Amino acid sequence: MNDAELIRRDLAVLWHPCTQMHDHQSLPLVPVARAEGVWLHAHDGRRWLDAISSWWVNLFGHGHPRIAGAIHAQLDRVAHVMLAGVTHEPAVGLAEDLLEAAGAPFARVFYADNGASAIEVALKMSFHAWRNAGETARTRFIAIEGGYHGETLGALAVTDVALYRDTYAPLLHSPRFAESPAPRAGETPEQAAQRAADALDALLARHAGETCAVIIEPLVQCAGGMQMHDPEWLRRVRAACDRHRVHLIADEIAVGFGRTGSLFAHQQAGIAPDFLVLSKGLTGGFLPLAAVLTTQSVYDAFYAEYATRRAFLHSHSYTGNPLACAAARATLAMFRDEPVLERNRSLAESMREAMAALAELPHVANIRQCGMIAALDLVRDRASGSQFAWQERRGLAVYRHAIAHEALLRPIGNVVYCMPPYAITTDEIQHMVRIARDGILAATRDLRPTSVVVGSASFDPAALEI
Ligand SMILES: *Cc1c(COP(=O)(O)O)cnc(C)c1O
């Protein structure tokens, strides 16, 4: 197999996700022949450090033998069987493992096969639980500014990322959006948490009677630009939901499984949501699977004679796929058997040190980190806070530089971030951040007065000419 030939065939037949295919007239595809640990390898010997865990799904590195082994073993037994009216050990065992890991008050697990579908499940379940309780006025949700919950229509409606949402707005149900708890200019995280919680409380005071649930991403709004907030906001949100009697849905699709420093992000605030939505890292990045954990009281709202028509009649063909469940059980076992969170703390510290050096770059602002997620903003002018226009595509220039220099870094607009697999070494962290640094220099080169010297041994000005 030859990389150029593969790319030629790809561009003749494929339509890639989240991509203006026209870009690929000049933007090279990354041809992956095999992957191991943090590295993606081409057929011709080139390689890339997967600095974004393949869209945040990979936890312990590509090809991790324990997860691969669990899938192999399951493959010899049963690859797939429907889950309505049928049961199997991987689905049952995983539900037990998830409930044990998440703790009280979770009592039930409902499977889906991707993040957006699991969000649909949580939204429908919340709405339907209220309806079954006779509260038919509750038809709307409260979502958070800058939040992202996936791109199917129900999930997209509670998403506030214009790039994904605006085009489809006429098709979407209409949630209310509450203020983001991410600090605004001049605000401390504590002040931001207070401000946003007060605003949510006021919104609930007016609209709780027609609200099913508040849906949030605990600690980090990822696709919305790695916006981070204080755990105090989560406590205040939980208290407001209790006070006004609405459900709380925690979308931990991206932040679950150790990404923020704890197994689940909401645990850092000492609170629990009514619905916990998991996907991405659930299988260690091996297979598609999602799960919605909820409470006994939500489950009880559906449990009745068939003729009451209270059942939750939602399904996906591959619900609870045994191979994916086996991968997920192996993933959870890794957290039990190895000091994953402890190791991540020291990796996160290395990331913090490496990223701190980027603060000297003239077009970098707002370096931030939460556990294994580190991010910064590319800005035109740090002093005035003026932004680059999206049309300049500075982030894309960082991406281009990185793939020419052995790293897959995929900025979100002008937000450059690293969210590597936990298998990364401290040397590889240096490598990753050095490439980010050089990529930022390359992407902002035209703006630097020539008298300003920003030294970097490996900076290659030719890198932009891909
Ligand atoms: C990725 C993501 C989703 C959607 O998951 P998919 O599997 O891509 O549909 C939803 N919410 C959050 C927070 C995510 O990061």
PDBQT file of the ligand as one rigid body, heavy atoms in Angstrom, charges set to zero:
ROOT
HETATM    1  C1  LIG A 501     -18.100  14.456  21.089  1.00  0.00    +0.000 C 
HETATM    2  C2  LIG A 501     -19.137  14.982  22.002  1.00  0.00    +0.000 A 
HETATM    3  C3  LIG A 501     -20.485  14.669  21.811  1.00  0.00    +0.000 A 
HETATM    4  C4  LIG A 501     -20.985  13.876  20.639  1.00  0.00    +0.000 C 
HETATM    5  O1  LIG A 501     -20.466  12.581  20.603  1.00  0.00    +0.000 OA
HETATM    6  P1  LIG A 501     -20.425  11.822  19.199  1.00  0.00    +0.000 P 
HETATM    7  O2  LIG A 501     -20.042  10.420  19.541  1.00  0.00    +0.000 OA
HETATM    8  O3  LIG A 501     -19.393  12.529  18.379  1.00  0.00    +0.000 OA
HETATM    9  O4  LIG A 501     -21.768  11.931  18.599  1.00  0.00    +0.000 OA
HETATM   10  C5  LIG A 501     -21.386  15.160  22.723  1.00  0.00    +0.000 A 
HETATM   11  N1  LIG A 501     -20.993  15.896  23.780  1.00  0.00    +0.000 NA
HETATM   12  C6  LIG A 501     -19.715  16.194  24.000  1.00  0.00    +0.000 A 
HETATM   13  C7  LIG A 501     -19.332  16.984  25.203  1.00  0.00    +0.000 C 
HETATM   14  C8  LIG A 501     -18.737  15.771  23.106  1.00  0.00    +0.000 A 
HETATM   15  O5  LIG A 501     -17.465  16.123  23.283  1.00  0.00    +0.000 OA
ENDROOT
TORSDOF 0
